Amino acid sequence: MTRDEETLAAALLIKKQHGADAPVYVAEQIGAQVIAGDEAGVARWQEIGSALAELLKPSH
């Protein structure tokens, strides 16, 4: 599985588990990583957040 596939899988799981609150959950995780001083964690959660944002875009 590629990194992009792992990121998409994580975003899909978060969407399934948290529904409309999924963006809030991701933001909380980013905040926790910031507080912990984990730059790699922040970057990873931002990647997941970007994938989630794509999943939540209305289709045209």
C-alpha positions in Angstrom: 0.0 0.0 0.0 1.4 3.4 -0.9 1.5 6.4 1.4 -1.3 8.0 -0.6 -3.4 4.9 -0.3 -2.8 4.8 3.5 -3.7 8.5 3.8 -7.0 7.9 1.9 -7.8 4.8 3.9 -7.3 6.8 7.1 -9.5 9.6 5.9 -12.2 7.2 4.9 -12.1 5.5 8.3 -12.3 8.9 10.1 -15.2 9.9 7.9 -17.0 6.7 8.7 -16.3 6.9 12.4 -16.9 10.6 13.0 -19.3 11.6 10.2 -19.9 15.3 10.1 -17.5 15.8 13.0 -14.6 14.3 11.1 -13.0 17.7 10.3 -13.2 18.6 14.0 -11.5 15.3 14.9 -8.7 15.9 12.5 -8.2 19.5 13.8 -8.0 18.1 17.3 -5.4 15.6 16.3 -3.3 18.3 14.6 -3.6 20.5 17.8 -2.5 17.6 20.0 0.5 17.0 17.7 1.4 20.7 17.9 1.2 20.7 21.7 3.4 17.6 21.7 5.9 19.3 19.5 5.6 16.5 16.9 6.2 18.2 13.6 6.0 14.9 11.7 2.7 14.1 13.4 1.4 17.5 12.4 2.4 17.0 8.8 0.8 13.5 8.7 -2.5 14.7 10.2 -2.5 17.6 7.7 -2.2 15.1 4.9 -5.1 13.2 6.3 -7.0 16.4 6.6 -6.4 17.3 3.0 -7.6 13.8 1.9 -10.7 14.2 4.1 -11.4 17.6 2.6 -11.4 16.0 -0.9 -13.7 13.3 0.2 -16.1 15.8 1.7 -16.2 18.1 -1.4 -19.7 18.1 -3.0 -19.6 16.4 -6.4 -20.7 18.4 -9.4 
